[in-house]
Amino acid sequence: MENNSTVEAIYITKNNIIQNTTSVGRYNVSISFYDSDSFSKPVLQSPYYVDLNQTLFAQVSLHSSDPNLL
């Protein structure tokens, strides 16, 4: 991924399920998706489709010198 890029995670459903998520800001994060809870084999294909109620394993790391960000 290029520096200073914008990434969007979207979901596609066949039902009328509505979920609102709002976030604003600029953050330096690393995001990886995995096939299992062992976090040993990252998902490399894109797009990566999962079924409704399927468990999705994600590892997200925030890189910041601000101790107030968690």
PyMOL commands that set and color helices and strands:
alter all, ss='L'
color gray80, all
select strands_A, chain A and resi 29-34+57-62
alter strands_A, ss='S'
color yellow, strands_A
deselect
rebuild
show_as cartoon
